[in-house]
């Protein structure tokens, strides 16, 4: 033995932080893409329609609401539309 002990890592330990961060970034990118493609007025109008729906649609409206990161991404992508 060389004096180095390796402790085996059990599967399922800890939180998959990298996966959560990547999913969040993908979701924010999707929101930004939609806003750039549809335009800010249409995007906000569609989210407002979701707010008047059932509980599932209201949860979707909450997730899709406009935030500064979405506005920044949409602004950067707007040159392509």
Beta strands, then each sheet from edge to edge (+ up, - down):
end
